[in-house]
Amino acid sequence: MKLKSIQILTFASIASAAISAFATDPVSSPITSPIVLNRSDSFVPASFSADGNPMLSFTSFDKTEGTAEVQVLDASIESVASFTIPADPSALYDYKAGPIMQNMDWEKIERNTICNYQDEDIIKEYLSKLDFDVLAKAPFSENGIIWGNKETSFEVLPSGEKVLKHFVYQEGKEIVDVTCSGNCKTDITFDAESTERFYVGSPLMLMSLFDYDKGTSSIGMVTVTQTLFNNAPDFEYISPLYERNNSPLDLSGYKWQDLPYGYLYDFGSYFGWEADYIKAYSVPSRCIGFSIRNQNGAELQTVKFEEGYTPQDESFMSIIIIGKKKYLSCNLVNDKTSYTVLYEIVKGENSVRQVGAFKTGVHPTLVMRGQNVMVDFENPDNDPISVSVTDLTGKIVYNRSVSSGAESLAIPSESMSDGMNIVTIYDNNQPKSSTKVMVR
């Protein structure tokens, strides 16, 4: 049973929009298929469509249902296909809200009555000697004031937890000094009053396209194709493959003294610091690979990354064409090191196969103007290395040959375009890896 409470008041603390280059005559090509609002536009490249003509594709993601809606239109804005991509239950994470309490069980608690709550001069003098000020003031309770010092009133335990050890508060009509000492045992209780579930990401992968045979890159993003993996008329797409994280909510990172509202409960033998209302998340599921499917949901192939590799970001995959071969290029991270993992698309077998994992060492991938982008090399054979940067229009904005034996290269962000840039490393004039870098 809660004997008394003091309310604590402290300080409050995916898809990318794509551009497609299609122009139609509004007179000869009336729009008969309405485009649903709040959808992102992407495109089906001509080289990946059954009739050799490019198409528009519009997609939307419902984070509460986990599904993605796809609408494909031809150059006359006529509907070609419309289908729903199902949710992946493994992509769910929990969102809980409710009160959380840190219980502080001190080995020794001393309470000393200072004076009556009406003795303002005595209170003022006493607090001044301790260098105490109002730590919190509750607007809803007359017994809602606690005084202390933001530094000396707290102790940091070996576990890293910050606990209250010396403070003054009003108990009924009396002003009481509380001093805690000895060992302090703590535990955390969280009573969720509401639970919502969301999906960590869309079941539809958005990909850039780089055609090194033609020296071009896509302006928009690719979401669905027809003939990239086989010659069947059905549309095909790639979904991230998630692994459900079943770990309990991690509450150790919450700092009770920094939460917006709360109550300090005096249970006699221990104190409880309760936040009035917090929001807690389960650890989101992690992406462990990808699945290739057709518009009917049939699985063509599922690929799992090697142990320890995780995507660098949610748009980690690109399509690369070089030497008439097609690859899926994945920007992954392993032990804080960036890698480009290439999967060759074997069209006749409806499958892909990994052909290499290359350390890229392009960092950071999000930079502000004035910062440099560093490119680290591993080149034991001293092969000719060069680095180029292109913007989303395919324009080369930076190109530099690297001297033999060099281990790194600094690229000024001023050399890059605003927004998305692609940093490509060439080994013997062959593209070895491509990494997306965002400039703000």
Secondary structure, 3 states (H helix, E strand, C coil): CCCCEEEEECCCCCCCCCCCCCCCCCCCCCCCCCCCCCCEEEEECHHHCCCCCCEEEEEEECCCCCCEEEEEECCCCCEEEEEEECCCHHHEEEEEEEEEEEEEEEEEEEEEEEEECCCHHHHHHHHHHHCCEEEEECCCCCCCEEEECCCCCEEECCCCCEEECEEEEEECCEEEEEEEEEEEEEEEEECCCEEEEEECCCCCCCEEEEECCCCEECCCCECEECCCCCCCCCCEEEEEEEECCCCCCCCCCCCHHHCCEEEEEECCCCEEEEEEEEEEECCCCEEEEEEEEECCCCEEEEEECCCCCEECCCCCEEEEEECCEEEEEEEEEECCEEEEEEEEEEHHHCEEEEEEEEECCEECCEECCCCEEEEECCCCCCCCEEEEEEECCCCEEEEEEECCCCCEEEEEHHHCCCEEEEEEEEECCEEEEEEEEEEC
